[in-house]
Amino acid sequence: MINFFYLILTILRIIKYLISDTRRYSNILSIILYYKPKSIAEIGVYRGVRSREMIQAAKIFNKNIEYFGFDLFEMINKKIQKKELSKIPYSKKDIQNKLSKHAKVKLFKGYTKKTLDKLKNKKVDLIFIDGGHRLSTIQNDWIKSKKFQKKNTIIIFDDYYLNNKKIIKNYGCNQVVNKISDKNYTKKFFFFTDKFIHLKQKLDIKMILLKKLDD
């Protein structure tokens, strides 16, 4: 049975993003409407805004949603933030309180080199990779996430940069995504491109959708 409250809420959120400076986030909700995932893994929880939106969009079609979130939470500091071009997330406790009323939630605090291994014997329908922005961090997140992929798992990468070769050498998912075999995954650029400024440099940013073709 369709939950019309969450359907209307999700449509309104998509419209909100479409008229904002972060139009690419509308892609995530649209994909959830299309694929109807029952389980979601998010690498990079931040304040849990996208987390809640994804969960509620998924609940349009499925009452019981499993959500797995990975972040440094309280462990992050300004040095790490600068190194990863990241943001300061809420505490693990705050995120747990924010999301647990909407889904079965399990959060993992720490570096994903270790925490992604803790999601054992579990395959998920949707993976959103938007944690640390260093190339080495994204590469690790991609490799580790393969353990909980299955046939038809949807993977969304944020932070594909378009117009700054200097940044792309060390940051963003460009090099990771470009090396992924087309034999094992379909790849598609989402339509919208957002713009932002980092260290006084203009950057264009897109999201990329992958779909796993085999087990």
C-alpha positions as CSV (number, residue, x, y, z in Angstrom):
1,M,0.0,0.0,0.0
2,I,1.3,3.4,-0.9
3,N,1.9,5.9,1.9
4,F,0.4,9.1,0.3
5,F,1.7,11.3,3.1
6,Y,5.3,10.4,2.4
7,L,4.6,10.6,-1.4
8,I,3.4,14.1,-1.2
9,L,6.2,15.1,1.2
10,T,8.8,13.6,-1.2
11,I,7.4,15.4,-4.2
12,L,7.4,18.7,-2.3
13,R,11.1,18.1,-1.4
14,I,12.0,17.3,-5.0
15,I,10.4,20.6,-6.0
16,K,12.2,22.4,-3.2
17,Y,15.5,21.1,-4.5
18,L,14.7,21.9,-8.1
19,I,14.3,25.6,-7.3
20,S,17.4,25.7,-5.0
21,D,21.2,25.9,-5.5
22,T,21.5,22.1,-4.8
23,R,19.3,20.7,-7.5
24,R,21.3,17.5,-7.7
25,Y,19.8,16.2,-4.4
26,S,16.4,15.9,-6.2
27,N,18.1,13.0,-8.1
28,I,18.3,10.8,-5.0
29,L,14.6,11.1,-4.1
30,S,13.6,10.5,-7.7
31,I,15.8,7.3,-7.9
32,I,14.1,6.1,-4.7
33,L,10.7,6.6,-6.2
34,Y,11.7,4.5,-9.1
35,Y,13.6,1.7,-7.5
36,K,11.7,1.4,-4.2
37,P,14.7,0.3,-2.0
38,K,14.0,-1.5,1.3
39,S,17.5,-1.0,2.7
40,I,19.8,2.0,2.5
41,A,23.5,2.4,3.4
42,E,24.8,6.0,3.6
43,I,28.5,6.8,3.8
44,G,28.6,10.3,5.2
45,V,25.6,11.1,7.3
46,Y,26.4,14.7,8.3
47,R,23.2,16.1,9.9
48,G,20.9,13.4,8.8
49,V,18.8,15.6,6.5
50,R,19.3,13.5,3.4
51,S,19.1,10.4,5.6
52,R,15.6,11.1,6.8
53,E,14.5,12.2,3.3
54,M,15.7,8.9,1.8
55,I,14.1,6.9,4.5
56,Q,10.8,8.6,4.2
57,A,10.8,8.4,0.4
58,A,11.5,4.6,0.7
59,K,8.6,4.3,3.1
60,I,6.2,5.3,0.4
61,F,6.3,1.7,-0.8
62,N,7.7,-0.3,2.2
63,K,6.7,0.2,5.8
64,N,9.8,-1.4,7.2
65,I,13.1,0.2,6.1
66,E,16.6,-0.7,7.2
67,Y,19.1,2.2,7.3
68,F,22.9,1.9,7.9
69,G,24.8,5.1,8.4
70,F,28.6,5.6,8.5
71,D,30.4,8.8,9.7
72,L,33.1,10.0,12.1
73,F,30.4,11.8,14.1
74,E,32.2,13.2,17.3
75,M,35.6,12.0,16.2
76,I,36.0,14.7,13.5
77,N,38.0,17.8,14.1
78,K,39.0,20.9,12.1
79,K,42.2,19.2,10.8
80,I,40.3,16.2,9.4
81,Q,37.6,18.5,8.1
82,K,40.2,20.5,6.1
83,K,41.9,17.4,4.9
84,E,38.7,15.8,3.6
85,L,37.0,18.9,2.4
86,S,34.1,17.7,4.6
87,K,31.7,19.2,7.1
88,I,31.2,18.8,10.8
89,P,28.5,16.2,11.4
90,Y,26.1,15.9,14.3
91,S,26.8,13.4,17.1
92,K,26.0,9.8,16.7
93,K,23.4,10.1,19.5
94,D,21.7,13.1,17.9
95,I,21.5,11.2,14.5
96,Q,20.2,8.1,16.2
97,N,17.4,10.1,17.9
98,K,16.6,11.8,14.7
99,L,16.3,8.7,12.5
100,S,15.3,5.9,14.7
101,K,11.6,6.9,14.8
102,H,11.5,6.4,11.0
103,A,13.4,3.2,10.4
104,K,15.4,0.4,11.8
105,V,18.7,2.3,12.2
106,K,22.2,1.2,12.8
107,L,25.0,3.7,12.9
108,F,28.8,3.1,12.7
109,K,31.2,5.7,14.1
110,G,34.8,5.8,13.0
111,Y,37.0,5.7,9.9
112,T,35.3,3.7,7.1
113,K,38.5,1.7,6.6
114,K,37.3,-0.2,9.7
115,T,33.6,0.5,10.1
116,L,32.5,-0.6,6.6
117,D,33.8,-4.1,7.4
118,K,31.3,-4.2,10.3
119,L,28.3,-4.5,8.1
120,K,28.6,-8.2,7.7
121,N,26.4,-10.7,5.8
122,K,24.2,-7.9,4.7
123,K,23.2,-6.9,1.1
124,V,21.5,-3.5,0.6
125,D,19.4,-2.1,-2.2
126,L,20.8,1.5,-2.2
127,I,24.2,2.9,-1.3
128,F,24.9,6.6,-1.2
129,I,28.6,7.5,-1.1
130,D,29.2,11.0,0.2
131,G,31.7,10.8,3.0
132,G,35.2,12.2,3.0
133,H,36.1,13.8,-0.3
134,R,39.7,12.8,-0.6
135,L,40.4,10.5,-3.6
136,S,41.9,7.8,-1.3
137,T,38.9,8.0,1.1
138,I,36.4,7.6,-1.8
139,Q,38.4,4.7,-3.3
140,N,38.3,2.9,0.1
141,D,34.5,3.5,0.5
142,W,33.9,2.1,-3.0
143,I,36.0,-1.0,-2.5
144,K,34.6,-1.7,1.0
145,S,31.0,-1.1,-0.2
146,K,31.3,-4.0,-2.7
147,K,30.9,-6.4,0.2
148,F,27.3,-5.4,0.7
149,Q,26.2,-5.0,-2.9
150,K,24.1,-7.5,-4.8
151,K,22.6,-7.8,-8.3
152,N,20.6,-4.6,-9.0
153,T,22.0,-2.7,-6.0
154,I,21.9,1.1,-6.8
155,I,25.0,3.1,-6.0
156,I,25.0,6.9,-6.0
157,F,28.3,8.9,-5.9
158,D,28.2,12.5,-5.1
159,D,31.1,14.9,-5.8
160,Y,32.0,14.3,-9.5
161,Y,33.8,17.5,-10.4
162,L,33.8,18.8,-13.9
163,N,36.0,21.9,-14.3
164,N,39.0,21.8,-12.1
165,K,41.8,19.4,-12.9
166,K,43.8,20.4,-9.9
167,I,41.1,19.4,-7.5
168,I,40.3,16.2,-9.4
169,K,43.9,14.9,-8.8
170,N,43.3,14.6,-5.1
171,Y,39.5,14.9,-4.5
172,G,36.2,13.8,-5.8
173,C,35.0,10.5,-7.2
174,N,36.1,11.1,-10.8
175,Q,39.1,8.8,-10.9
176,V,37.2,6.1,-8.9
177,V,34.1,6.1,-11.1
178,N,36.1,6.3,-14.4
179,K,37.9,3.0,-13.5
180,I,34.8,1.0,-12.7
181,S,34.2,-1.7,-15.3
182,D,31.1,-1.1,-17.6
183,K,30.8,-4.9,-17.7
184,N,29.8,-5.1,-14.1
185,Y,27.9,-1.8,-13.7
186,T,25.8,0.5,-15.7
187,K,26.8,4.2,-15.3
188,K,24.8,7.3,-15.8
189,F,25.3,10.9,-15.1
190,F,22.4,12.6,-13.4
191,F,21.0,15.6,-15.2
192,F,21.6,18.4,-12.8
193,T,24.9,20.2,-12.2
194,D,25.4,22.4,-9.1
195,K,28.0,25.1,-8.6
196,F,30.0,26.0,-5.5
197,I,33.2,27.7,-4.5
198,H,36.0,26.1,-2.6
199,L,39.1,28.0,-1.6
200,K,38.0,30.8,-4.0
201,Q,37.8,28.3,-6.9
202,K,34.6,27.6,-8.8
203,L,33.6,24.0,-9.1
204,D,30.8,22.3,-11.0
205,I,29.5,19.1,-9.3
206,K,27.4,16.2,-10.4
207,M,26.1,12.9,-9.1
208,I,26.6,9.6,-10.8
209,L,24.3,6.6,-10.7
210,L,25.6,3.0,-10.9
211,K,23.6,-0.2,-11.0
212,K,25.2,-3.5,-10.3
213,L,24.6,-6.0,-13.1
214,D,25.6,-9.3,-11.4
215,D,26.1,-11.0,-8.0
